[in-house]
Amino acid sequence: MTDSEPSYIDYETFLDPNFSPTSFANSLVLATNNPSDTPLDLSTPLSRVLFDVQEVDTHIHTLTTKSALPLLNYTKDQDDAGQRIVSEVEAQVANLTDGYQRLEREVIQRYEAADEVRVAVERLWQTVKIGRGVGRCLLLGRQLEAQMGEVGTGSAAKKEDHRAMIRAANTLLTSRQLLAASGPDEEGEHLLRINLISSLQSGLLASSDSILQNRGQQVIREFSMSSLAPSPSGPATYAQSEETKARTISALLTLHLLSPQLLLSALQSYLRTSLTSSLASIARALANLPNLDRTLLEVSARCQNIVALEALLETVKAPSHPTKETKNGGEERSNFLRPLLAALDTSSLPSYFWRSLAEGLAGRVSDLVARGGVNARSLRTQRDRVRESIRDCVFKGSQGPGGARGRAGAWEREAAVMVGSVIGALGR
């Protein structure tokens, strides 16, 4: 209200932030009644409240009537201003729409067309890359097939070229590397998804790997250069010995390329076979002494082969393996002998042969003596002969095929160990 419009209503009480309707009603009741009266008169305070409400309503009506024109003018001004703002905004929106449409025509549509070209080029490049990979795989496959023909199998063994094993192993390794490079953007990516290449891997590559393994293991298994080994055609000539060395070197290199562990396993198998055969034959000969000299000669021949193999392994340098990184520039694998000696925990293959043979022989002789009988008595009776025969066997076997390493003193310990394994079990 204004000062020109006095009112008895206490607006300050109603506008007080702490105003409480219940407290105000209670004060009205107490102001118009005596608290001790029964019953209370509520009509008077109610009339007071209704009168106040009517007064406020009348005042609102009066203010609204007087201010109607200014309110309408104000509302009209606000509406006009809103219309002007909407017109300006619509113009800006229209400009933005035109700009976007121009951008879409000049940039987005061109980008979409260029992106389609990019996708097409990328797919064409993938196709070309896969085609090149397939072509290279097939070329390597044809090369491997020809090389395997040179290796020779079955009836074609007479025409075999042992050096072709190395060439075939290199080709096989190159094919494996190509197919193994299957990561993103690598040469062999997606190649194994091609049926032709998958068939090549499971067919030619797998069979070639098996043949090369078997052929390499066979050459090592049949390695023999001893001058003591009986042969219908007599002692091997120099040319035959050199050919045996060359074939063995080819087998060593082939197995190394296929897997260094495969080569180590083949060499250990060769030594194990020599030990097993020698142990069994000596044990039989000790039970039948007339056969002892011939048996010991065979054992000497086996050890001569081991001496020759050791010398050969020492001269063959291990090539760097394409799939394995060597340490210190490959010095720790300077030849094929070193890893074999490390695996056997020995410094010499002949020494390993004699000591391992003696270790197994001691138990066999003890069993023979424990059984007693004629064989045990004959062995005790001829112990001096047996001693000398075994010593001679060790010294002969420890020589190379050409008589190298022939100093008896160099193998006294091995001879003593072998003699001890037999004579020691006989007792006195």
Buried (B, 14 or more C-beta within 10 A) or exposed (E): EEEEEEEEBEEEEEEEEEEEEEEBBEEBBEEBBEEEEEEBEEEEBBEEEEEBEEEBEEBEEEEEEEEEEEEEEEEEEEEEEEEEEEEEEEEEEEEEEEEEEEEEEEEEEEEEEEEEEEEEEEEEEEEEBBEEBBEBBEEBBEBBEEBBBBBBEEEEEEEBBBBBBBBBBBBBBBBBEBBEBBEEEBBBBBBBEBEEBEEBBEEBBEEBBEBBBEBBBEBBBEBBBBBBBEEEEEEBEEEEBEEBBEBBBBBBBBBBBBBBEBBBBBBEEBBEEBBEEBBEBBBEBBBEBEEBBEBBBBBBBBBBBBBBBBBBBBEBEBEEBEEEEEEEEBEEBEBBBBBBBEEBEBEBBBBBBBBBBBEBBBEBBBEBBEEEEEBBEBBBEEBEEBBEBBBBBBBBBBBBBBEEBEEEEBBEEBBBBBBBBBBEBBEE
